């Protein structure tokens, strides 16, 4: 008769040690992969913040530049401080820029009740500097509005860990 007992030493599976080694290796690979995915997500958020800051700053400054360039005359400048500017453009519309609670606000009149509208969010600073024909600074409250020849606008924008400052100097077309 033949025996049905298997020979000793014949192996048809994995040992416990082999299974534990595979589990440990898989855990290491998953941990490294999770770290890479986390870094990728963080990089995506940073890139999104950079794009948002750039977009907010450039669009706001471009709009301000176009509208300031169309100031009717120095007599059309009604408010000119280091942080606010209000003027009348060549079309007779009063436009104002102010900074409040992290938002660059734009006001336009004539309307029944002009309300400030947000022009840009995540704004950290807004500044106006006024210059005469010789390049000397015209200080609000000290100098005369009729001396203004150039206006420099400085805008700070920040989101997340990224911030950027934008600056432009504008010559209004109708300043003589």
TORDOSE-671986 format. One record per residue (C-alpha): residue in three letters; chain; x, y, z. Coordinates in Angstrom, 2 decimals. Layout:
// residues N
+------+-----+---------+---------+---------+
! type ! mol !       x !       y !       z !
+------+-----+---------+---------+---------+
!  ALA !   A !       X !       Y !       Z !
...
+------+-----+---------+---------+---------+
This chain:
// residues 176
+------+-----+---------+---------+---------+
! type ! mol !       x !       y !       z !
+------+-----+---------+---------+---------+
!  UNK !   A !    0.00 !    0.00 !    0.00 !
!  UNK !   A !    0.93 !    3.50 !   -0.69 !
!  UNK !   A !    1.14 !    6.11 !    2.02 !
!  UNK !   A !   -0.77 !    9.37 !    1.55 !
!  UNK !   A !    1.32 !   11.30 !    3.99 !
!  UNK !   A !    3.27 !   14.18 !    2.41 !
!  UNK !   A !    6.97 !   14.18 !    2.58 !
!  UNK !   A !    8.50 !   16.26 !    5.32 !
!  UNK !   A !   10.09 !   19.46 !    4.13 !
!  UNK !   A !    7.76 !   19.96 !    1.14 !
!  UNK !   A !    6.48 !   23.56 !    1.14 !
!  UNK !   A !    3.38 !   24.86 !   -0.60 !
!  UNK !   A !    2.87 !   28.30 !    1.07 !
!  UNK !   A !    4.60 !   31.22 !    2.75 !
!  UNK !   A !    6.14 !   31.15 !    6.15 !
!  UNK !   A !    5.08 !   33.53 !    8.87 !
!  UNK !   A !    8.40 !   35.40 !    8.61 !
!  UNK !   A !    7.90 !   35.97 !    4.86 !
!  UNK !   A !    4.39 !   37.35 !    5.42 !
!  UNK !   A !    5.59 !   39.73 !    8.14 !
!  UNK !   A !    8.42 !   41.03 !    5.91 !
!  UNK !   A !    5.95 !   41.68 !    3.07 !
!  UNK !   A !    3.57 !   43.53 !    5.43 !
!  UNK !   A !    6.39 !   45.71 !    6.78 !
!  UNK !   A !    7.63 !   46.54 !    3.25 !
!  UNK !   A !    4.10 !   47.45 !    2.13 !
!  UNK !   A !    3.69 !   49.71 !    5.19 !
!  UNK !   A !    6.93 !   51.53 !    4.34 !
!  UNK !   A !    5.86 !   51.99 !    0.70 !
!  UNK !   A !    2.40 !   53.28 !    1.71 !
!  UNK !   A !    3.96 !   55.71 !    4.20 !
!  UNK !   A !    6.32 !   57.12 !    1.57 !
!  UNK !   A !    3.48 !   57.36 !   -0.96 !
!  UNK !   A !    1.22 !   59.18 !    1.52 !
!  UNK !   A !    4.01 !   61.68 !    2.21 !
!  UNK !   A !    4.43 !   62.33 !   -1.51 !
!  UNK !   A !    0.69 !   62.84 !   -1.98 !
!  UNK !   A !    0.62 !   65.23 !    1.00 !
!  UNK !   A !    3.51 !   67.27 !   -0.42 !
!  UNK !   A !    1.79 !   67.38 !   -3.81 !
!  UNK !   A !   -1.41 !   68.72 !   -2.25 !
!  UNK !   A !    0.59 !   71.31 !   -0.30 !
!  UNK !   A !    2.38 !   72.41 !   -3.47 !
!  UNK !   A !   -0.96 !   72.72 !   -5.26 !
!  UNK !   A !   -2.34 !   74.96 !   -2.49 !
!  UNK !   A !    0.78 !   77.12 !   -2.58 !
!  UNK !   A !    0.56 !   77.47 !   -6.37 !
!  UNK !   A !   -3.12 !   78.39 !   -6.02 !
!  UNK !   A !   -2.27 !   81.08 !   -3.43 !
!  UNK !   A !    0.46 !   82.50 !   -5.69 !
!  UNK !   A !   -1.94 !   82.63 !   -8.65 !
!  UNK !   A !   -4.69 !   84.24 !   -6.57 !
!  UNK !   A !   -2.38 !   86.92 !   -5.16 !
!  UNK !   A !   -1.04 !   87.70 !   -8.63 !
!  UNK !   A !   -4.49 !   87.84 !  -10.16 !
!  UNK !   A !   -5.97 !   90.02 !   -7.40 !
!  UNK !   A !   -3.06 !   92.45 !   -7.42 !
!  UNK !   A !   -2.64 !   92.83 !  -11.17 !
!  UNK !   A !   -6.33 !   93.15 !  -12.01 !
!  UNK !   A !   -6.98 !   95.70 !   -9.24 !
!  UNK !   A !   -3.94 !   97.79 !  -10.11 !
!  UNK !   A !   -4.75 !   97.72 !  -13.82 !
!  UNK !   A !   -8.30 !   98.93 !  -13.21 !
!  UNK !   A !   -7.13 !  101.66 !  -10.86 !
!  UNK !   A !   -4.50 !  102.75 !  -13.39 !
!  UNK !   A !   -7.05 !  103.07 !  -16.19 !
!  UNK !   A !   -9.49 !  105.06 !  -14.06 !
!  UNK !   A !   -6.89 !  107.34 !  -12.46 !
!  UNK !   A !   -5.48 !  108.09 !  -15.90 !
!  UNK !   A !   -8.96 !  109.49 !  -16.77 !
!  UNK !   A !   -9.16 !  112.04 !  -13.91 !
!  UNK !   A !  -10.78 !  115.17 !  -15.37 !
!  UNK !   A !   -8.29 !  117.63 !  -13.79 !
!  UNK !   A !   -6.58 !  118.32 !  -10.48 !
!  UNK !   A !   -9.77 !  120.19 !   -9.51 !
!  UNK !   A !  -11.58 !  116.86 !   -9.93 !
!  UNK !   A !   -9.57 !  115.29 !   -7.08 !
!  UNK !   A !  -11.80 !  115.62 !   -4.01 !
!  UNK !   A !  -10.04 !  113.28 !   -1.52 !
!  UNK !   A !   -6.32 !  112.67 !   -1.64 !
!  UNK !   A !   -4.71 !  111.05 !    1.37 !
!  UNK !   A !   -1.99 !  108.45 !    1.79 !
!  UNK !   A !   -4.65 !  105.70 !    1.95 !
!  UNK !   A !   -7.62 !  106.99 !   -0.07 !
!  UNK !   A !   -8.29 !  108.73 !   -3.37 !
!  UNK !   A !  -11.57 !  110.11 !   -4.72 !
!  UNK !   A !  -11.88 !  111.94 !   -8.02 !
!  UNK !   A !  -14.18 !  112.80 !  -10.90 !
!  UNK !   A !  -13.30 !  111.28 !  -14.26 !
!  UNK !   A !  -13.76 !  112.84 !  -17.70 !
!  UNK !   A !  -17.26 !  111.34 !  -17.91 !
!  UNK !   A !  -18.39 !  113.16 !  -14.74 !
!  UNK !   A !  -18.44 !  110.01 !  -12.59 !
!  UNK !   A !  -17.03 !  110.22 !   -9.09 !
!  UNK !   A !  -14.77 !  107.24 !   -8.28 !
!  UNK !   A !  -13.13 !  106.48 !   -4.95 !
!  UNK !   A !  -10.67 !  103.89 !   -3.64 !
!  UNK !   A !  -10.26 !  102.93 !    0.00 !
!  UNK !   A !   -8.88 !  100.03 !    2.01 !
!  UNK !   A !  -10.98 !   98.38 !    4.74 !
!  UNK !   A !  -10.84 !   95.00 !    6.48 !
!  UNK !   A !   -8.51 !   93.32 !    3.98 !
!  UNK !   A !  -10.46 !   94.53 !    0.94 !
!  UNK !   A !   -9.67 !   97.18 !   -1.66 !
!  UNK !   A !  -12.99 !   98.96 !   -2.10 !
!  UNK !   A !  -14.18 !  101.03 !   -5.04 !
!  UNK !   A !  -17.04 !  103.52 !   -4.82 !
!  UNK !   A !  -18.75 !  104.98 !   -7.88 !
!  UNK !   A !  -21.29 !  107.79 !   -8.00 !
!  UNK !   A !  -23.69 !  109.17 !   -9.19 !
!  UNK !   A !  -25.98 !  106.51 !   -7.85 !
!  UNK !   A !  -28.80 !  106.87 !   -5.36 !
!  UNK !   A !  -26.66 !  105.54 !   -2.49 !
!  UNK !   A !  -23.11 !  104.67 !   -3.54 !
!  UNK !   A !  -21.95 !  101.57 !   -1.70 !
!  UNK !   A !  -18.32 !  100.44 !   -1.68 !
!  UNK !   A !  -17.79 !   97.45 !   -3.95 !
!  UNK !   A !  -14.86 !   95.05 !   -3.44 !
!  UNK !   A !  -12.20 !   95.41 !   -6.11 !
!  UNK !   A !   -9.71 !   92.96 !   -4.55 !
!  UNK !   A !   -9.61 !   90.66 !   -1.53 !
!  UNK !   A !   -6.65 !   89.61 !    0.63 !
!  UNK !   A !   -5.26 !   93.14 !    0.46 !
!  UNK !   A !   -2.76 !   93.99 !    3.19 !
!  UNK !   A !   -2.00 !   97.60 !    2.26 !
!  UNK !   A !   -3.00 !  100.42 !   -0.06 !
!  UNK !   A !   -1.00 !  103.59 !   -0.47 !
!  UNK !   A !   -1.04 !  106.69 !   -2.62 !
!  UNK !   A !    1.93 !  108.99 !   -3.11 !
!  UNK !   A !    1.58 !  112.25 !   -4.99 !
!  UNK !   A !    4.33 !  113.96 !   -6.99 !
!  UNK !   A !    4.75 !  117.34 !   -8.68 !
!  UNK !   A !    6.40 !  118.10 !  -12.06 !
!  UNK !   A !    9.89 !  118.21 !  -10.56 !
!  UNK !   A !    9.55 !  114.82 !   -8.86 !
!  UNK !   A !    9.11 !  116.27 !   -5.38 !
!  UNK !   A !    6.51 !  114.64 !   -3.19 !
!  UNK !   A !    3.28 !  116.57 !   -2.62 !
!  UNK !   A !    2.14 !  115.77 !    0.93 !
!  UNK !   A !   -1.64 !  115.63 !    1.52 !
!  UNK !   A !   -2.76 !  118.36 !    3.90 !
!  UNK !   A !    0.47 !  120.31 !    3.34 !
!  UNK !   A !    0.75 !  120.71 !   -0.43 !
!  UNK !   A !   -1.84 !  121.85 !   -2.91 !
!  UNK !   A !   -3.92 !  119.44 !   -5.00 !
!  UNK !   A !   -3.17 !  121.63 !   -8.03 !
!  UNK !   A !    0.52 !  120.68 !   -7.69 !
!  UNK !   A !   -0.12 !  116.98 !   -8.35 !
!  UNK !   A !    1.35 !  115.72 !  -11.62 !
!  UNK !   A !    1.91 !  111.99 !  -10.98 !
!  UNK !   A !    0.28 !  109.52 !   -8.61 !
!  UNK !   A !    2.01 !  106.37 !   -7.36 !
!  UNK !   A !   -0.24 !  103.54 !   -6.20 !
!  UNK !   A !    1.17 !  100.79 !   -3.98 !
!  UNK !   A !   -0.87 !   97.67 !   -3.29 !
!  UNK !   A !    0.04 !   94.76 !   -1.01 !
!  UNK !   A !   -1.77 !   91.42 !   -1.40 !
!  UNK !   A !   -1.31 !   88.26 !    0.68 !
!  UNK !   A !   -2.83 !   84.79 !    0.90 !
!  UNK !   A !   -1.53 !   81.79 !    2.79 !
!  UNK !   A !    2.24 !   82.00 !    3.05 !
!  UNK !   A !    2.64 !   84.12 !   -0.07 !
!  UNK !   A !    2.50 !   87.90 !   -0.33 !
!  UNK !   A !    3.35 !   90.34 !   -3.06 !
!  UNK !   A !    3.55 !   94.11 !   -3.48 !
!  UNK !   A !    2.54 !   95.93 !   -6.64 !
!  UNK !   A !    3.36 !   99.51 !   -7.54 !
!  UNK !   A !    2.71 !  101.76 !  -10.48 !
!  UNK !   A !    3.13 !  105.46 !  -11.15 !
!  UNK !   A !    0.37 !  107.05 !  -13.18 !
!  UNK !   A !    0.25 !  110.28 !  -15.14 !
!  UNK !   A !   -3.39 !  111.40 !  -15.46 !
!  UNK !   A !   -3.93 !  112.56 !  -19.05 !
!  UNK !   A !   -5.63 !  115.82 !  -18.12 !
!  UNK !   A !   -3.12 !  117.11 !  -15.57 !
!  UNK !   A !   -1.29 !  120.05 !  -17.09 !
+------+-----+---------+---------+---------+
